[in-house]
Amino acid sequence: NVAFLKKTKEQLEEEESRALKRTSESLEEKAAKKQKLDEEVEELKKHL
């Protein structure tokens, strides 16, 4: 029973770390997209 609980806890921690990794990856993607948009806006401003 204790072994089962320990295994379950390990699985939960593993899923949590995977979820955190996904979250940080999507945040990085958002930041990259925002930076790209900002650069495009600056480029457009130069032409106005």
Distance bins in CASP14 RR format, pairs under 12 A and 6 or more apart:
PFRMAT RR
TARGET T0000
AUTHOR 0000-0000-0000
RMODE 2
METHOD distances of the structure
MODEL  1
1 7 0 0 0 0 0 1 0 0 0 0 0
1 8 0 0 0 0 0 1 0 0 0 0 0
2 8 0 0 0 0 0 1 0 0 0 0 0
2 9 0 0 0 0 0 1 0 0 0 0 0
3 9 0 0 0 0 0 1 0 0 0 0 0
3 10 0 0 0 0 0 1 0 0 0 0 0
4 10 0 0 0 0 0 1 0 0 0 0 0
4 11 0 0 0 0 0 1 0 0 0 0 0
5 11 0 0 0 0 0 1 0 0 0 0 0
5 12 0 0 0 0 0 1 0 0 0 0 0
6 12 0 0 0 0 0 1 0 0 0 0 0
6 13 0 0 0 0 0 1 0 0 0 0 0
7 13 0 0 0 0 0 1 0 0 0 0 0
7 14 0 0 0 0 0 1 0 0 0 0 0
8 14 0 0 0 0 0 1 0 0 0 0 0
8 15 0 0 0 0 0 1 0 0 0 0 0
9 15 0 0 0 0 0 1 0 0 0 0 0
9 16 0 0 0 0 0 1 0 0 0 0 0
10 16 0 0 0 0 0 1 0 0 0 0 0
10 17 0 0 0 0 0 1 0 0 0 0 0
11 17 0 0 0 0 0 1 0 0 0 0 0
11 18 0 0 0 0 0 1 0 0 0 0 0
12 18 0 0 0 0 0 1 0 0 0 0 0
12 19 0 0 0 0 0 1 0 0 0 0 0
13 19 0 0 0 0 0 1 0 0 0 0 0
13 20 0 0 0 0 0 1 0 0 0 0 0
14 20 0 0 0 0 0 1 0 0 0 0 0
14 21 0 0 0 0 0 1 0 0 0 0 0
15 21 0 0 0 0 0 1 0 0 0 0 0
15 22 0 0 0 0 0 1 0 0 0 0 0
16 22 0 0 0 0 0 1 0 0 0 0 0
16 23 0 0 0 0 0 1 0 0 0 0 0
17 23 0 0 0 0 0 1 0 0 0 0 0
17 24 0 0 0 0 0 1 0 0 0 0 0
18 24 0 0 0 0 0 1 0 0 0 0 0
18 25 0 0 0 0 0 1 0 0 0 0 0
19 25 0 0 0 0 0 1 0 0 0 0 0
19 26 0 0 0 0 0 1 0 0 0 0 0
20 26 0 0 0 0 0 1 0 0 0 0 0
20 27 0 0 0 0 0 1 0 0 0 0 0
21 27 0 0 0 0 0 1 0 0 0 0 0
21 28 0 0 0 0 0 1 0 0 0 0 0
22 28 0 0 0 0 0 1 0 0 0 0 0
22 29 0 0 0 0 0 1 0 0 0 0 0
23 29 0 0 0 0 0 1 0 0 0 0 0
23 30 0 0 0 0 0 1 0 0 0 0 0
24 30 0 0 0 0 0 1 0 0 0 0 0
24 31 0 0 0 0 0 1 0 0 0 0 0
25 31 0 0 0 0 0 1 0 0 0 0 0
25 32 0 0 0 0 0 1 0 0 0 0 0
26 32 0 0 0 0 0 1 0 0 0 0 0
26 33 0 0 0 0 0 1 0 0 0 0 0
27 33 0 0 0 0 0 1 0 0 0 0 0
27 34 0 0 0 0 0 1 0 0 0 0 0
28 34 0 0 0 0 0 1 0 0 0 0 0
28 35 0 0 0 0 0 1 0 0 0 0 0
29 35 0 0 0 0 0 1 0 0 0 0 0
29 36 0 0 0 0 0 1 0 0 0 0 0
30 36 0 0 0 0 0 1 0 0 0 0 0
30 37 0 0 0 0 0 1 0 0 0 0 0
31 37 0 0 0 0 0 1 0 0 0 0 0
31 38 0 0 0 0 0 1 0 0 0 0 0
32 38 0 0 0 0 0 1 0 0 0 0 0
32 39 0 0 0 0 0 1 0 0 0 0 0
33 39 0 0 0 0 0 1 0 0 0 0 0
33 40 0 0 0 0 0 1 0 0 0 0 0
34 40 0 0 0 0 0 1 0 0 0 0 0
34 41 0 0 0 0 0 1 0 0 0 0 0
35 41 0 0 0 0 0 1 0 0 0 0 0
35 42 0 0 0 0 0 1 0 0 0 0 0
36 42 0 0 0 0 0 1 0 0 0 0 0
36 43 0 0 0 0 0 1 0 0 0 0 0
37 43 0 0 0 0 0 1 0 0 0 0 0
37 44 0 0 0 0 0 1 0 0 0 0 0
38 44 0 0 0 0 0 1 0 0 0 0 0
38 45 0 0 0 0 0 1 0 0 0 0 0
39 45 0 0 0 0 0 1 0 0 0 0 0
39 46 0 0 0 0 0 1 0 0 0 0 0
40 46 0 0 0 0 0 1 0 0 0 0 0
40 47 0 0 0 0 0 1 0 0 0 0 0
41 47 0 0 0 0 0 1 0 0 0 0 0
41 48 0 0 0 0 0 1 0 0 0 0 0
42 48 0 0 0 0 0 1 0 0 0 0 0
END
